[in-house]
């Protein structure tokens, strides 16, 4: 799964890479987003491809009356997106989650008592996108607009299978070409085997 990410590039580099503009001027480079804290992080939605917005990590479906559901919606398995009640209404609400790295742990012992953390990125530590789905609804407690997302994951492949050797999952990593087909609503099966080359280093 994917619960820790980062986006430490400067704002101009991010805007140039994604050909989009931040909607707020308060972007701050961040060395680690922790999903369990449900931070607001930069994303690009299908409906506004020229804008970089801030949505909260942990999708809240429209029908939910409890923010606690976010503990279970940080990630969404691509194989079951169309089945899970929390996600099926967001199948066509697709987004790009902007990162320049994410963290995973390799188990060094069968029990996981010893682990090695890795930072996963691409060449030159450049920004890239993870596949995501999102929802906009009313906050169940205060009635304000609530914008949330989940990272879409698939079976770990190649190097990621060696690193994430406990749960064998990885986020769907997009490249500039597949970013657009993801946003356009291409079939989910097209994204179960990401081909973007990755680089991993222990941290």
C-alpha positions in Angstrom: 0.0 0.0 0.0 1.1 3.6 0.0 0.7 5.7 3.1 3.8 8.1 2.9 4.7 10.4 0.0 6.6 13.6 -0.6 6.6 16.6 -2.9 9.8 18.6 -2.3 10.2 20.2 -5.8 9.6 24.0 -6.1 6.3 25.4 -7.3 7.6 26.5 -10.7 9.1 23.1 -11.5 5.8 21.4 -10.6 3.8 23.9 -12.7 6.1 23.5 -15.7 6.0 19.7 -15.5 2.2 19.4 -15.3 1.3 22.5 -17.4 -1.0 23.6 -14.6 -1.1 26.4 -12.1 -1.5 26.3 -8.3 -4.9 27.7 -7.3 -3.5 28.9 -4.0 -0.2 30.7 -3.5 0.7 28.8 -0.3 2.4 25.7 -1.7 5.2 24.5 0.6 7.7 21.8 -0.4 7.2 18.8 1.9 9.6 15.9 2.6 6.9 13.6 3.9 3.1 13.5 3.8 1.7 10.9 6.2 -1.6 9.6 5.0 -2.9 8.7 8.5 -2.8 12.5 9.3 -5.1 13.1 6.3 -3.1 16.1 4.9 -4.2 18.3 2.0 -1.8 17.6 -0.9 -1.6 18.9 -4.5 -3.7 17.1 -7.1 -5.1 17.7 -10.6 -8.6 16.6 -11.3 -10.2 15.4 -14.5 -12.6 18.4 -14.4 -9.8 21.0 -14.0 -6.7 19.8 -15.8 -5.0 23.2 -15.8 -5.3 23.7 -12.1 -3.4 22.3 -9.1 -5.7 22.1 -6.2 -5.4 20.8 -2.6 -7.5 17.8 -1.6 -7.4 15.8 1.6 -5.9 12.3 1.6 -8.5 9.7 2.5 -11.6 9.6 0.3 -15.0 10.3 2.0 -17.9 9.0 -0.1 -21.0 11.2 -0.4 -23.1 8.8 1.7 -20.7 8.7 4.7 -21.7 10.3 8.0 -18.4 9.6 9.7 -15.0 11.0 8.9 -13.5 7.9 10.4 -13.9 6.2 7.1 -10.8 8.0 5.9 -8.6 5.5 7.8 -9.8 2.8 5.3 -9.7 4.9 2.1 -6.2 6.1 1.9 -5.6 3.6 -0.9 -8.1 2.0 -3.4 -7.3 -1.4 -5.0 -7.7 -1.0 -8.8 -9.0 -4.6 -9.0 -12.0 -3.9 -6.9 -12.7 -0.2 -7.6 -16.0 -1.0 -9.3 -17.2 -3.2 -6.4 -16.4 -1.3 -3.2 -19.1 1.0 -2.0 -16.6 3.6 -0.9 -15.1 3.9 -4.3 -17.5 2.8 -7.1 -19.2 6.2 -7.3 -15.8 7.8 -7.9 -14.7 5.6 -10.8 -15.0 8.5 -13.3 -13.8 11.2 -10.8 -10.1 10.7 -11.6 -7.2 12.7 -10.5 -3.4 12.9 -10.6 -1.7 12.9 -7.2 1.5 15.0 -7.5 4.6 13.6 -5.8 8.3 13.3 -6.3 8.6 10.2 -4.2 6.9 7.8 -1.9 8.1 5.6 0.9 7.8 1.8 1.4 9.3 -0.7 3.8 11.0 -4.0 3.0 10.6 -6.7 5.6 14.0 -8.1 6.4 12.6 -10.9 8.6 9.4 -13.0 8.1 7.7 -11.3 11.0 8.6 -7.8 10.0 10.5 -7.2 13.2 13.3 -5.7 11.1 12.5 -3.5 8.2 14.4 -1.3 5.7 12.7 1.9 4.5 13.1 2.9 0.8 12.3 6.2 -1.0 10.9 5.4 -4.4 11.1 8.0 -7.2 12.0 8.4 -10.9 15.1 9.7 -12.6 16.5 13.1 -11.4 14.0 13.1 -8.5 11.6 14.7 -10.9 7.9 15.2 -10.0 5.5 12.6 -11.3 1.9 11.5 -10.8 0.1 8.7 -9.1 -3.3 7.6 -10.2 -6.1 8.7 -7.9 -9.9 9.0 -7.5 -11.6 11.7 -5.6 -15.0 12.9 -4.3 -16.5 16.2 -3.4 -19.3 16.3 -0.8 -20.6 18.1 2.3 -18.6 17.6 5.4 -20.6 15.3 7.7 -20.2 17.6 10.7 -20.0 21.2 9.6 -21.6 21.2 6.1 -18.6 22.8 4.3 -17.4 21.5 1.0 -15.1 18.5 1.5 -12.6 17.5 -1.2 -10.9 14.1 -0.7 -9.0 11.5 -2.6 -7.6 8.0 -2.6 -4.4 6.6 -4.2 -5.1 3.8 -6.6 -2.9 0.7 -6.1 -2.1 -2.4 -8.0 -0.1 -5.6 -7.6 3.6 -4.9 -6.9 5.8 -5.6 -9.9 9.5 -5.8 -10.6 11.6 -3.8 -8.1 8.6 -2.9 -6.1 7.8 -6.5 -5.6 11.2 -7.0 -4.0 10.9 -4.0 -1.8 7.2 -4.2 -0.7 7.6 -7.9 0.0 4.9 -8.1 2.7 1.7 -6.8 1.1 2.9 -6.9 -2.5 1.1 -3.6 -3.5 2.3 -0.4 -5.2 0.6 2.8 -6.3 -0.3 3.1 -10.0 2.6 5.3 -11.3 1.7 7.3 -14.3 3.9 8.9 -17.0 3.0 12.0 -19.1 1.2 9.8 -21.7 -0.8 7.7 -19.3 -1.7 10.7 -17.1 -3.9 11.9 -19.9 -5.5 8.5 -20.6 -6.1 8.0 -16.9 -7.9 11.4 -16.6 -9.9 10.7 -19.8 -11.4 7.6 -18.2 -9.6 4.8 -20.0 -10.4 1.2 -18.8 -8.9 0.3 -15.4 -7.2 -2.8 -16.9 -4.9 -0.5 -18.9 -3.3 0.6 -15.6 -2.7 -2.7 -13.7 0.9 -3.0 -14.9 2.6 0.4 -14.7 5.7 0.7 -16.9 7.3 3.9 -15.6 10.9 3.1 -14.5 11.5 3.7 -10.9 14.6 4.3 -8.7 14.7 3.1 -5.0 17.2 4.1 -2.4 17.3 3.1 1.3 16.7 5.9 3.8 
